[in-house]
């Protein structure tokens, strides 16, 4: 009998794998799924979540978001909190693309201002915004400059003219994690990151122009500065080769060190070390560097995309109406305080393919949104919708203040390419304006390769983790 058959359905949206279902399992695994998403749930994703529940110092429960799919060791869509005193930190439970995340920018433009020019705009975007496998940009960093990026994050980019001071107020952790130590990153990481800042990369990363198709909550939409028919810019990218190398380096170190600390690993991909150990602190500080690199990367990409749109239409910045709504991470580990039992406890929250959804009046929510809760940006695929939500109080109890991060992959990249070859690319992406460096990425990222983002978003909305504010329709997409 497979482990998926051991799940207990608690209600329409909650499934539980009780503690002790697998040997050494310390806490339950809680999965948030609709009946349809449960059907799509992979056996191995449940097994990966159960394995993580055996790690030292794991607290309360492993939470699994509705966009779940199999990842490296830990499922994408997984949330794990470990005790800072006796628990571990796990590079695989953060992921290779540290601080892969999303940025959403408002403009003062309406659909009628942009749609007639969309083909030309996207072609210009392709010329101005570096994208694709191994893409490099016009920013070449010396080691000294790299160190500044790794400490300052988005602030470095603003200081170089890529954005505005007020942007910093609307970025998770103000665009820089404080524990970054550039000495903890390897020479190889520096080499890989030196010429990739301000580049989209490949895979599911993108720059997209969107229109607010529907508003569900007028009051919150007004607080977030969005209205029906408005054009927005969305950026999805991360720490590129720098973050990838940090993960490679510390996965090896964690695997070599786990036995020394008496940690029994159910899967070598879950290699981990005590958070308070020299190795644990070294990884944490290097991961913070990678996160800051990603914040700087999205700051540059968002500015370049907005500047391209502005110049193409012959507008001033004032006429464009540029304003950063929010930017947040979805592959990261952060030290936070959460209520566990009757105590407020300091824990390391690993979010892999999962997004913070902090509620109103939380001190980490920007003052502009303090009354409505943190903006939660959930991108879909390039052919369907994306969503803007706000975090709710329920999220703190149900998921360590976390929501899903996207639609969730359904087809492998190989299967997606096969599907396109059978159906024809023009038919598959009919009606979309998509530009890319290569045809291969478009084939891998077709809408049919993903779950229905509307159903995924509905689950977190129904559970009260985050409330839906607006639905965003893509009108032009730049893929890697």
DRENSERO-533476 format. One record per residue (C-alpha): residue number from 1; x, y, z. Coordinates in steps of 0.02 Angstrom, whole numbers, always signed. Each point is the difference from the previous one (the first is absolute). Example, Ala and Ser with C-alpha at 12.3 -4.5 7.8 and 13.67 -1.06 7.14 Angstrom:
2
<rec n="1" X="+615" Y="-225" Z="+390"/>
<rec n="2" X="+69" Y="+172" Z="-33"/>
***
This chain:
480
<rec n="1" X="+0" Y="+0" Z="+0"/>
<rec n="2" X="+71" Y="+170" Z="-50"/>
<rec n="3" X="+24" Y="+139" Z="+127"/>
<rec n="4" X="-131" Y="+107" Z="-87"/>
<rec n="5" X="-130" Y="-127" Z="+57"/>
<rec n="6" X="+48" Y="+38" Z="+180"/>
<rec n="7" X="-63" Y="+179" Z="-14"/>
<rec n="8" X="-152" Y="+39" Z="+107"/>
<rec n="9" X="-125" Y="+123" Z="-74"/>
<rec n="10" X="-46" Y="+126" Z="+136"/>
<rec n="11" X="-115" Y="+109" Z="-106"/>
<rec n="12" X="-22" Y="+58" Z="-180"/>
<rec n="13" X="+172" Y="+83" Z="-5"/>
<rec n="14" X="+106" Y="-83" Z="+135"/>
<rec n="15" X="+87" Y="-169" Z="-4"/>
<rec n="16" X="+113" Y="-65" Z="+138"/>
<rec n="17" X="+138" Y="-128" Z="+11"/>
<rec n="18" X="+0" Y="-37" Z="+188"/>
<rec n="19" X="+164" Y="+3" Z="+97"/>
<rec n="20" X="+86" Y="-171" Z="+10"/>
<rec n="21" X="-73" Y="-56" Z="-167"/>
<rec n="22" X="+181" Y="-26" Z="-57"/>
<rec n="23" X="+142" Y="-50" Z="+113"/>
<rec n="24" X="+71" Y="+147" Z="+96"/>
<rec n="25" X="-136" Y="+122" Z="-53"/>
<rec n="26" X="-8" Y="+132" Z="+137"/>
<rec n="27" X="-144" Y="+110" Z="-60"/>
<rec n="28" X="-151" Y="-19" Z="-115"/>
<rec n="29" X="+1" Y="+53" Z="-181"/>
<rec n="30" X="-146" Y="+115" Z="-44"/>
<rec n="31" X="-45" Y="+18" Z="-184"/>
<rec n="32" X="-117" Y="+134" Z="-68"/>
<rec n="33" X="-86" Y="-66" Z="-156"/>
<rec n="34" X="-165" Y="+1" Z="-93"/>
<rec n="35" X="-69" Y="-172" Z="-52"/>
<rec n="36" X="+66" Y="+29" Z="-176"/>
<rec n="37" X="+173" Y="+51" Z="+62"/>
<rec n="38" X="+1" Y="-153" Z="+114"/>
<rec n="39" X="-24" Y="-109" Z="-155"/>
<rec n="40" X="+153" Y="+84" Z="-78"/>
<rec n="41" X="+105" Y="-21" Z="+158"/>
<rec n="42" X="+159" Y="-100" Z="-30"/>
<rec n="43" X="+39" Y="-145" Z="+115"/>
<rec n="44" X="+182" Y="+55" Z="+9"/>
<rec n="45" X="-47" Y="+177" Z="+54"/>
<rec n="46" X="-89" Y="-73" Z="+154"/>
<rec n="47" X="+151" Y="-110" Z="+35"/>
<rec n="48" X="+117" Y="+149" Z="-10"/>
<rec n="49" X="-108" Y="+97" Z="+123"/>
<rec n="50" X="-5" Y="-150" Z="+118"/>
<rec n="51" X="+189" Y="-18" Z="-9"/>
<rec n="52" X="+23" Y="+183" Z="+49"/>
<rec n="53" X="-111" Y="-31" Z="+153"/>
<rec n="54" X="+137" Y="-114" Z="+69"/>
<rec n="55" X="+135" Y="+134" Z="+7"/>
<rec n="56" X="+69" Y="+62" Z="+168"/>
<rec n="57" X="-93" Y="+144" Z="+80"/>
<rec n="58" X="-145" Y="+5" Z="-122"/>
<rec n="59" X="-147" Y="+94" Z="+78"/>
<rec n="60" X="-191" Y="-16" Z="-1"/>
<rec n="61" X="-29" Y="-68" Z="-177"/>
<rec n="62" X="+65" Y="-4" Z="-177"/>
<rec n="63" X="-120" Y="+102" Z="-106"/>
<rec n="64" X="-26" Y="-36" Z="-184"/>
<rec n="65" X="-77" Y="+130" Z="-115"/>
<rec n="66" X="-127" Y="-39" Z="-139"/>
<rec n="67" X="+127" Y="+29" Z="-140"/>
<rec n="68" X="+108" Y="-143" Z="+67"/>
<rec n="69" X="+110" Y="-108" Z="-110"/>
<rec n="70" X="+156" Y="-105" Z="+24"/>
<rec n="71" X="+159" Y="+100" Z="+33"/>
<rec n="72" X="+180" Y="-34" Z="+49"/>
<rec n="73" X="-19" Y="-91" Z="+167"/>
<rec n="74" X="-139" Y="+114" Z="+62"/>
<rec n="75" X="-158" Y="+28" Z="-103"/>
<rec n="76" X="-26" Y="+163" Z="-92"/>
<rec n="77" X="-143" Y="+81" Z="+97"/>
<rec n="78" X="+70" Y="-63" Z="+166"/>
<rec n="79" X="+15" Y="+99" Z="+161"/>
<rec n="80" X="+107" Y="-61" Z="+146"/>
<rec n="81" X="+45" Y="+86" Z="+162"/>
<rec n="82" X="+145" Y="-60" Z="+108"/>
<rec n="83" X="+52" Y="+55" Z="+173"/>
<rec n="84" X="+146" Y="+123" Z="-4"/>
<rec n="85" X="+71" Y="-79" Z="+158"/>
<rec n="86" X="-9" Y="-186" Z="-39"/>
<rec n="87" X="-56" Y="-10" Z="-180"/>
<rec n="88" X="+84" Y="-4" Z="-169"/>
<rec n="89" X="+12" Y="+105" Z="-157"/>
<rec n="90" X="-18" Y="-92" Z="-164"/>
<rec n="91" X="+66" Y="+72" Z="-166"/>
<rec n="92" X="-109" Y="-118" Z="-103"/>
<rec n="93" X="-154" Y="+61" Z="+94"/>
<rec n="94" X="+36" Y="+176" Z="-61"/>
<rec n="95" X="+45" Y="-51" Z="-177"/>
<rec n="96" X="+131" Y="+35" Z="-131"/>
<rec n="97" X="-73" Y="+167" Z="-57"/>
<rec n="98" X="+14" Y="+92" Z="+165"/>
<rec n="99" X="-128" Y="+141" Z="+10"/>
<rec n="100" X="-81" Y="-40" Z="-163"/>
<rec n="101" X="-143" Y="+122" Z="+19"/>
<rec n="102" X="-125" Y="+118" Z="-78"/>
<rec n="103" X="-12" Y="+190" Z="-22"/>
<rec n="104" X="-159" Y="+91" Z="-50"/>
<rec n="105" X="+7" Y="+178" Z="-66"/>
<rec n="106" X="-149" Y="+114" Z="-28"/>
<rec n="107" X="-14" Y="+124" Z="-142"/>
<rec n="108" X="-127" Y="+136" Z="-34"/>
<rec n="109" X="-35" Y="-73" Z="-172"/>
<rec n="110" X="-157" Y="-88" Z="-57"/>
<rec n="111" X="-17" Y="-149" Z="-116"/>
<rec n="112" X="-51" Y="+113" Z="-146"/>
<rec n="113" X="+166" Y="+94" Z="+17"/>
<rec n="114" X="+106" Y="-156" Z="-16"/>
<rec n="115" X="-88" Y="-143" Z="-91"/>
<rec n="116" X="+5" Y="+82" Z="-173"/>
<rec n="117" X="+191" Y="+11" Z="+17"/>
<rec n="118" X="+31" Y="-164" Z="+91"/>
<rec n="119" X="+99" Y="-89" Z="-136"/>
<rec n="120" X="+121" Y="+144" Z="-20"/>
<rec n="121" X="+16" Y="+25" Z="+188"/>
<rec n="122" X="+42" Y="-184" Z="+30"/>
<rec n="123" X="+127" Y="-4" Z="-141"/>
<rec n="124" X="+83" Y="+153" Z="+77"/>
<rec n="125" X="-7" Y="-86" Z="+170"/>
<rec n="126" X="+94" Y="-148" Z="-76"/>
<rec n="127" X="+137" Y="+118" Z="-60"/>
<rec n="128" X="+17" Y="+91" Z="+166"/>
<rec n="129" X="-25" Y="-137" Z="+131"/>
<rec n="130" X="+129" Y="-143" Z="-4"/>
<rec n="131" X="-84" Y="-170" Z="+13"/>
<rec n="132" X="+36" Y="-183" Z="-33"/>
<rec n="133" X="+117" Y="-139" Z="+57"/>
<rec n="134" X="+167" Y="+74" Z="+55"/>
<rec n="135" X="-56" Y="+175" Z="-49"/>
<rec n="136" X="+116" Y="+141" Z="+49"/>
<rec n="137" X="-40" Y="+184" Z="+14"/>
<rec n="138" X="+86" Y="+167" Z="-20"/>
<rec n="139" X="+47" Y="+4" Z="+185"/>
<rec n="140" X="+173" Y="-73" Z="+31"/>
<rec n="141" X="+44" Y="-7" Z="+184"/>
<rec n="142" X="+171" Y="+3" Z="+80"/>
<rec n="143" X="+20" Y="-102" Z="+159"/>
<rec n="144" X="-14" Y="+160" Z="+103"/>
<rec n="145" X="-162" Y="+47" Z="-89"/>
<rec n="146" X="-68" Y="-177" Z="+22"/>
<rec n="147" X="+30" Y="+11" Z="+186"/>
<rec n="148" X="-100" Y="+162" Z="+5"/>
<rec n="149" X="-145" Y="-82" Z="-94"/>
<rec n="150" X="+3" Y="-150" Z="+119"/>
<rec n="151" X="-17" Y="+115" Z="+151"/>
<rec n="152" X="-110" Y="+141" Z="-65"/>
<rec n="153" X="-119" Y="-98" Z="-114"/>
<rec n="154" X="-130" Y="+107" Z="-86"/>
<rec n="155" X="+72" Y="+159" Z="+77"/>
<rec n="156" X="+160" Y="-25" Z="-104"/>
<rec n="157" X="-104" Y="-3" Z="-159"/>
<rec n="158" X="-94" Y="+158" Z="+47"/>
<rec n="159" X="+166" Y="+88" Z="+38"/>
<rec n="160" X="+57" Y="-44" Z="-177"/>
<rec n="161" X="-155" Y="+83" Z="-73"/>
<rec n="162" X="-110" Y="-155" Z="-21"/>
<rec n="163" X="-154" Y="+61" Z="+91"/>
<rec n="164" X="-53" Y="+120" Z="+135"/>
<rec n="165" X="+24" Y="+15" Z="+188"/>
<rec n="166" X="-184" Y="-34" Z="+35"/>
<rec n="167" X="+16" Y="-171" Z="-84"/>
<rec n="168" X="+96" Y="-64" Z="+151"/>
<rec n="169" X="-152" Y="+26" Z="+113"/>
<rec n="170" X="-99" Y="-126" Z="-104"/>
<rec n="171" X="+120" Y="-147" Z="-1"/>
<rec n="172" X="+1" Y="-147" Z="+120"/>
<rec n="173" X="+131" Y="+36" Z="+136"/>
<rec n="174" X="+28" Y="+167" Z="-88"/>
<rec n="175" X="+99" Y="-90" Z="-134"/>
<rec n="176" X="+146" Y="-59" Z="+107"/>
<rec n="177" X="+20" Y="-137" Z="+130"/>
<rec n="178" X="+111" Y="+64" Z="+142"/>
<rec n="179" X="+104" Y="-157" Z="+32"/>
<rec n="180" X="+85" Y="-6" Z="-170"/>
<rec n="181" X="+188" Y="-33" Z="+11"/>
<rec n="182" X="+88" Y="+5" Z="-170"/>
<rec n="183" X="+146" Y="-100" Z="+72"/>
<rec n="184" X="-114" Y="-153" Z="+9"/>
<rec n="185" X="-26" Y="-11" Z="-189"/>
<rec n="186" X="+124" Y="-96" Z="-107"/>
<rec n="187" X="+112" Y="+63" Z="-139"/>
<rec n="188" X="-108" Y="-101" Z="-122"/>
<rec n="189" X="-156" Y="+91" Z="+60"/>
<rec n="190" X="+84" Y="+169" Z="-28"/>
<rec n="191" X="+55" Y="-55" Z="-173"/>
<rec n="192" X="-175" Y="-55" Z="-49"/>
<rec n="193" X="-84" Y="+156" Z="+68"/>
<rec n="194" X="+121" Y="+130" Z="-69"/>
<rec n="195" X="-89" Y="+26" Z="-167"/>
<rec n="196" X="-177" Y="-64" Z="+32"/>
<rec n="197" X="-73" Y="+143" Z="+102"/>
<rec n="198" X="-150" Y="+76" Z="-90"/>
<rec n="199" X="-41" Y="-158" Z="-99"/>
<rec n="200" X="-159" Y="-104" Z="-2"/>
<rec n="201" X="+76" Y="-172" Z="-23"/>
<rec n="202" X="-99" Y="-145" Z="-71"/>
<rec n="203" X="-131" Y="-128" Z="+51"/>
<rec n="204" X="-158" Y="+73" Z="+75"/>
<rec n="205" X="+75" Y="+174" Z="+24"/>
<rec n="206" X="-77" Y="+144" Z="-96"/>
<rec n="207" X="-39" Y="+184" Z="-19"/>
<rec n="208" X="-183" Y="+26" Z="-39"/>
<rec n="209" X="-120" Y="+142" Z="-39"/>
<rec n="210" X="-170" Y="-32" Z="+76"/>
<rec n="211" X="-170" Y="+82" Z="+10"/>
<rec n="212" X="-107" Y="+0" Z="+157"/>
<rec n="213" X="-143" Y="-105" Z="-67"/>
<rec n="214" X="-110" Y="-8" Z="+154"/>
<rec n="215" X="-2" Y="+79" Z="+173"/>
<rec n="216" X="-78" Y="-103" Z="+140"/>
<rec n="217" X="+25" Y="+121" Z="+145"/>
<rec n="218" X="-9" Y="+184" Z="-46"/>
<rec n="219" X="+58" Y="+64" Z="+169"/>
<rec n="220" X="+157" Y="-107" Z="+2"/>
<rec n="221" X="+33" Y="+32" Z="-183"/>
<rec n="222" X="-3" Y="+186" Z="+36"/>
<rec n="223" X="+121" Y="-24" Z="+145"/>
<rec n="224" X="+118" Y="-98" Z="-114"/>
<rec n="225" X="-21" Y="+129" Z="-140"/>
<rec n="226" X="-80" Y="-111" Z="-133"/>
<rec n="227" X="-157" Y="+24" Z="-104"/>
<rec n="228" X="-89" Y="-96" Z="-137"/>
<rec n="229" X="+77" Y="+25" Z="-172"/>
<rec n="230" X="+167" Y="+60" Z="+69"/>
<rec n="231" X="+165" Y="-61" Z="-74"/>
<rec n="232" X="+124" Y="-81" Z="+120"/>
<rec n="233" X="+175" Y="-70" Z="-21"/>
<rec n="234" X="+46" Y="-166" Z="+82"/>
<rec n="235" X="+178" Y="-66" Z="+18"/>
<rec n="236" X="+40" Y="-179" Z="+52"/>
<rec n="237" X="+185" Y="-38" Z="+26"/>
<rec n="238" X="+126" Y="-42" Z="+135"/>
<rec n="239" X="+184" Y="-8" Z="+46"/>
<rec n="240" X="+56" Y="-81" Z="-163"/>
<rec n="241" X="+167" Y="-95" Z="+0"/>
<rec n="242" X="+57" Y="+80" Z="+162"/>
<rec n="243" X="-141" Y="-76" Z="+103"/>
<rec n="244" X="+14" Y="-166" Z="-93"/>
<rec n="245" X="+184" Y="-12" Z="+46"/>
<rec n="246" X="-34" Y="+43" Z="+182"/>
<rec n="247" X="-123" Y="-144" Z="+8"/>
<rec n="248" X="+122" Y="-121" Z="-86"/>
<rec n="249" X="+142" Y="+48" Z="+118"/>
<rec n="250" X="-100" Y="-17" Z="+160"/>
<rec n="251" X="-96" Y="-156" Z="-48"/>
<rec n="252" X="+169" Y="-86" Z="-15"/>
<rec n="253" X="+58" Y="+72" Z="+166"/>
<rec n="254" X="-163" Y="-50" Z="+86"/>
<rec n="255" X="+10" Y="-177" Z="-69"/>
<rec n="256" X="+180" Y="-17" Z="+58"/>
<rec n="257" X="-41" Y="+74" Z="+172"/>
<rec n="258" X="-167" Y="-84" Z="+41"/>
<rec n="259" X="+78" Y="-161" Z="+63"/>
<rec n="260" X="+120" Y="+98" Z="+110"/>
<rec n="261" X="-152" Y="+75" Z="+87"/>
<rec n="262" X="-88" Y="-168" Z="+15"/>
<rec n="263" X="-138" Y="+49" Z="-122"/>
<rec n="264" X="-83" Y="-148" Z="-86"/>
<rec n="265" X="-61" Y="+52" Z="-171"/>
<rec n="266" X="-151" Y="-87" Z="-78"/>
<rec n="267" X="+58" Y="+72" Z="-166"/>
<rec n="268" X="+174" Y="+73" Z="-38"/>
<rec n="269" X="-86" Y="+143" Z="-92"/>
<rec n="270" X="-63" Y="+56" Z="+171"/>
<rec n="271" X="+179" Y="+24" Z="+61"/>
<rec n="272" X="-2" Y="+122" Z="+146"/>
<rec n="273" X="+103" Y="+63" Z="+146"/>
<rec n="274" X="-45" Y="+77" Z="+167"/>
<rec n="275" X="-51" Y="+182" Z="-25"/>
<rec n="276" X="+116" Y="+57" Z="+140"/>
<rec n="277" X="+151" Y="-95" Z="-64"/>
<rec n="278" X="+144" Y="+81" Z="-94"/>
<rec n="279" X="-59" Y="-85" Z="-160"/>
<rec n="280" X="-181" Y="+49" Z="+30"/>
<rec n="281" X="+42" Y="+182" Z="+30"/>
<rec n="282" X="+116" Y="+2" Z="-149"/>
<rec n="283" X="-137" Y="-63" Z="-116"/>
<rec n="284" X="-128" Y="+120" Z="+75"/>
<rec n="285" X="+113" Y="+151" Z="-29"/>
<rec n="286" X="+43" Y="-56" Z="-178"/>
<rec n="287" X="-185" Y="-29" Z="-35"/>
<rec n="288" X="-36" Y="+177" Z="+60"/>
<rec n="289" X="+131" Y="+61" Z="-127"/>
<rec n="290" X="-89" Y="-95" Z="-138"/>
<rec n="291" X="-168" Y="+70" Z="+55"/>
<rec n="292" X="+70" Y="+177" Z="-7"/>
<rec n="293" X="+71" Y="-32" Z="-174"/>
<rec n="294" X="-175" Y="-53" Z="-54"/>
<rec n="295" X="-81" Y="+155" Z="+75"/>
<rec n="296" X="+125" Y="+107" Z="-98"/>
<rec n="297" X="-32" Y="-103" Z="-157"/>
<rec n="298" X="-189" Y="+26" Z="+3"/>
<rec n="299" X="+24" Y="+184" Z="+42"/>
<rec n="300" X="+103" Y="+21" Z="-160"/>
<rec n="301" X="-115" Y="-108" Z="-107"/>
<rec n="302" X="-157" Y="+91" Z="+58"/>
<rec n="303" X="+78" Y="+170" Z="-35"/>
<rec n="304" X="+64" Y="-53" Z="-172"/>
<rec n="305" X="-171" Y="-70" Z="-48"/>
<rec n="306" X="-90" Y="+158" Z="+58"/>
<rec n="307" X="+128" Y="+111" Z="-87"/>
<rec n="308" X="-22" Y="-97" Z="-163"/>
<rec n="309" X="-189" Y="+22" Z="+8"/>
<rec n="310" X="+20" Y="+185" Z="+42"/>
<rec n="311" X="+122" Y="+35" Z="-141"/>
<rec n="312" X="-98" Y="-98" Z="-130"/>
<rec n="313" X="-156" Y="+102" Z="+36"/>
<rec n="314" X="+97" Y="+163" Z="+14"/>
<rec n="315" X="-49" Y="+34" Z="+181"/>
<rec n="316" X="+82" Y="+82" Z="+149"/>
<rec n="317" X="+14" Y="-100" Z="+162"/>
<rec n="318" X="-140" Y="+108" Z="+69"/>
<rec n="319" X="-112" Y="-39" Z="-150"/>
<rec n="320" X="+40" Y="-185" Z="+14"/>
<rec n="321" X="-59" Y="+2" Z="+181"/>
<rec n="322" X="+132" Y="-125" Z="+57"/>
<rec n="323" X="-24" Y="-66" Z="+177"/>
<rec n="324" X="+64" Y="-161" Z="+78"/>
<rec n="325" X="-144" Y="-94" Z="+80"/>
<rec n="326" X="+104" Y="-137" Z="+82"/>
<rec n="327" X="+145" Y="-122" Z="-22"/>
<rec n="328" X="+15" Y="-162" Z="+97"/>
<rec n="329" X="+99" Y="-160" Z="+8"/>
<rec n="330" X="-57" Y="-179" Z="-19"/>
<rec n="331" X="+159" Y="-103" Z="+27"/>
<rec n="332" X="+74" Y="+54" Z="+165"/>
<rec n="333" X="+33" Y="-39" Z="+184"/>
<rec n="334" X="-38" Y="+136" Z="+126"/>
<rec n="335" X="+12" Y="+14" Z="+189"/>
<rec n="336" X="-173" Y="+46" Z="+64"/>
<rec n="337" X="-103" Y="-12" Z="+159"/>
<rec n="338" X="-156" Y="-108" Z="-7"/>
<rec n="339" X="-122" Y="-63" Z="+131"/>
<rec n="340" X="+26" Y="-186" Z="+27"/>
<rec n="341" X="-112" Y="-72" Z="+135"/>
<rec n="342" X="-10" Y="+133" Z="+134"/>
<rec n="343" X="+169" Y="+77" Z="-38"/>
<rec n="344" X="+68" Y="+128" Z="-121"/>
<rec n="345" X="+152" Y="-88" Z="-69"/>
<rec n="346" X="+144" Y="+51" Z="-113"/>
<rec n="347" X="+11" Y="-117" Z="-150"/>
<rec n="348" X="+83" Y="-14" Z="-170"/>
<rec n="349" X="-142" Y="-1" Z="-127"/>
<rec n="350" X="+51" Y="-87" Z="-161"/>
<rec n="351" X="-113" Y="+52" Z="-144"/>
<rec n="352" X="+32" Y="-94" Z="-161"/>
<rec n="353" X="-114" Y="+56" Z="-139"/>
<rec n="354" X="-106" Y="+86" Z="+132"/>
<rec n="355" X="-33" Y="+184" Z="+38"/>
<rec n="356" X="-19" Y="+99" Z="+160"/>
<rec n="357" X="-179" Y="+52" Z="+33"/>
<rec n="358" X="+14" Y="+105" Z="+157"/>
<rec n="359" X="-161" Y="+77" Z="+68"/>
<rec n="360" X="-54" Y="+179" Z="+36"/>
<rec n="361" X="+96" Y="+91" Z="+138"/>
<rec n="362" X="+149" Y="-117" Z="-8"/>
<rec n="363" X="+155" Y="+110" Z="+21"/>
<rec n="364" X="+79" Y="-74" Z="-157"/>
<rec n="365" X="-143" Y="+58" Z="-110"/>
<rec n="366" X="+42" Y="+168" Z="-83"/>
<rec n="367" X="-87" Y="+148" Z="+84"/>
<rec n="368" X="-99" Y="+36" Z="-160"/>
<rec n="369" X="-84" Y="-171" Z="+14"/>
<rec n="370" X="-2" Y="-18" Z="+189"/>
<rec n="371" X="-190" Y="+5" Z="+7"/>
<rec n="372" X="-32" Y="-129" Z="-138"/>
<rec n="373" X="+143" Y="-123" Z="+17"/>
<rec n="374" X="+153" Y="-42" Z="-103"/>
<rec n="375" X="-25" Y="-8" Z="-189"/>
<rec n="376" X="+13" Y="-181" Z="-61"/>
<rec n="377" X="+42" Y="-18" Z="-184"/>
<rec n="378" X="-40" Y="-168" Z="-79"/>
<rec n="379" X="+52" Y="-14" Z="-183"/>
<rec n="380" X="-83" Y="-124" Z="-115"/>
<rec n="381" X="+70" Y="-65" Z="-164"/>
<rec n="382" X="+29" Y="+110" Z="-152"/>
<rec n="383" X="-172" Y="-32" Z="-73"/>
<rec n="384" X="-115" Y="+11" Z="+149"/>
<rec n="385" X="-25" Y="+118" Z="+145"/>
<rec n="386" X="+104" Y="+58" Z="+147"/>
<rec n="387" X="-74" Y="+58" Z="+165"/>
<rec n="388" X="+28" Y="+134" Z="+130"/>
<rec n="389" X="-54" Y="-42" Z="+178"/>
<rec n="390" X="+32" Y="+62" Z="+177"/>
<rec n="391" X="+58" Y="-104" Z="+147"/>
<rec n="392" X="-122" Y="-38" Z="+142"/>
<rec n="393" X="+15" Y="-37" Z="+185"/>
<rec n="394" X="-49" Y="-183" Z="-27"/>
<rec n="395" X="+161" Y="-28" Z="-96"/>
<rec n="396" X="+105" Y="+16" Z="+158"/>
<rec n="397" X="-84" Y="-150" Z="+79"/>
<rec n="398" X="-28" Y="-103" Z="-157"/>
<rec n="399" X="+164" Y="+19" Z="-93"/>
<rec n="400" X="+128" Y="+105" Z="+95"/>
<rec n="401" X="-66" Y="+151" Z="-95"/>
<rec n="402" X="+19" Y="-79" Z="-172"/>
<rec n="403" X="-99" Y="-18" Z="-163"/>
<rec n="404" X="+38" Y="-88" Z="-164"/>
<rec n="405" X="+118" Y="+75" Z="-130"/>
<rec n="406" X="-76" Y="-44" Z="-169"/>
<rec n="407" X="-101" Y="-126" Z="-98"/>
<rec n="408" X="+114" Y="-150" Z="+26"/>
<rec n="409" X="+74" Y="-105" Z="-138"/>
<rec n="410" X="-106" Y="-139" Z="-76"/>
<rec n="411" X="+105" Y="-59" Z="-148"/>
<rec n="412" X="+186" Y="-28" Z="-4"/>
<rec n="413" X="+95" Y="+112" Z="-121"/>
<rec n="414" X="+29" Y="-150" Z="-114"/>
<rec n="415" X="-186" Y="-43" Z="-2"/>
<rec n="416" X="-44" Y="+182" Z="-36"/>
<rec n="417" X="+115" Y="+1" Z="-151"/>
<rec n="418" X="-76" Y="-162" Z="-62"/>
<rec n="419" X="-175" Y="+74" Z="+20"/>
<rec n="420" X="+49" Y="+154" Z="-101"/>
<rec n="421" X="+74" Y="-107" Z="-139"/>
<rec n="422" X="-163" Y="-97" Z="-11"/>
<rec n="423" X="-116" Y="+151" Z="+9"/>
<rec n="424" X="+105" Y="+137" Z="-81"/>
<rec n="425" X="+67" Y="+151" Z="+95"/>
<rec n="426" X="-111" Y="+128" Z="-87"/>
<rec n="427" X="-155" Y="-95" Z="+53"/>
<rec n="428" X="+60" Y="-23" Z="+179"/>
<rec n="429" X="+39" Y="+184" Z="+29"/>
<rec n="430" X="-132" Y="+72" Z="-114"/>
<rec n="431" X="-45" Y="+180" Z="+43"/>
<rec n="432" X="+155" Y="+30" Z="+106"/>
<rec n="433" X="+141" Y="+122" Z="-35"/>
<rec n="434" X="+154" Y="-95" Z="+59"/>
<rec n="435" X="+181" Y="+44" Z="-35"/>
<rec n="436" X="+154" Y="-102" Z="+47"/>
<rec n="437" X="+181" Y="-30" Z="-45"/>
<rec n="438" X="-41" Y="-178" Z="-51"/>
<rec n="439" X="-153" Y="-100" Z="-50"/>
<rec n="440" X="+45" Y="-139" Z="+123"/>
<rec n="441" X="-44" Y="+99" Z="+156"/>
<rec n="442" X="-171" Y="+47" Z="-69"/>
<rec n="443" X="-33" Y="-184" Z="-36"/>
<rec n="444" X="+47" Y="-50" Z="+178"/>
<rec n="445" X="-108" Y="+136" Z="+79"/>
<rec n="446" X="-165" Y="-21" Z="-92"/>
<rec n="447" X="-159" Y="+30" Z="+102"/>
<rec n="448" X="-44" Y="-186" Z="-8"/>
<rec n="449" X="+160" Y="-42" Z="+96"/>
<rec n="450" X="-75" Y="+78" Z="+158"/>
<rec n="451" X="-145" Y="-28" Z="+117"/>
<rec n="452" X="-145" Y="+121" Z="-5"/>
<rec n="453" X="+61" Y="+149" Z="+103"/>
<rec n="454" X="-180" Y="+54" Z="+34"/>
<rec n="455" X="-33" Y="-162" Z="+92"/>
<rec n="456" X="+163" Y="+13" Z="+96"/>
<rec n="457" X="-40" Y="+179" Z="+54"/>
<rec n="458" X="-177" Y="-49" Z="+47"/>
<rec n="459" X="+68" Y="-123" Z="+131"/>
<rec n="460" X="+103" Y="+130" Z="+94"/>
<rec n="461" X="-146" Y="+123" Z="-13"/>
<rec n="462" X="-127" Y="-126" Z="+66"/>
<rec n="463" X="+115" Y="-46" Z="+145"/>
<rec n="464" X="+19" Y="+184" Z="+48"/>
<rec n="465" X="+189" Y="-4" Z="-24"/>
<rec n="466" X="-7" Y="+142" Z="-126"/>
<rec n="467" X="-146" Y="+94" Z="-75"/>
<rec n="468" X="-16" Y="+27" Z="-187"/>
<rec n="469" X="+4" Y="+182" Z="-54"/>
<rec n="470" X="+22" Y="-2" Z="-189"/>
<rec n="471" X="+23" Y="-112" Z="-151"/>
<rec n="472" X="+135" Y="+52" Z="-124"/>
<rec n="473" X="-2" Y="-52" Z="-183"/>
<rec n="474" X="+162" Y="-13" Z="-100"/>
<rec n="475" X="+10" Y="+102" Z="-161"/>
<rec n="476" X="+186" Y="-19" Z="-39"/>
<rec n="477" X="+130" Y="-119" Z="+68"/>
<rec n="478" X="+191" Y="-3" Z="-11"/>
<rec n="479" X="+70" Y="-174" Z="+35"/>
<rec n="480" X="+180" Y="-52" Z="+25"/>
***
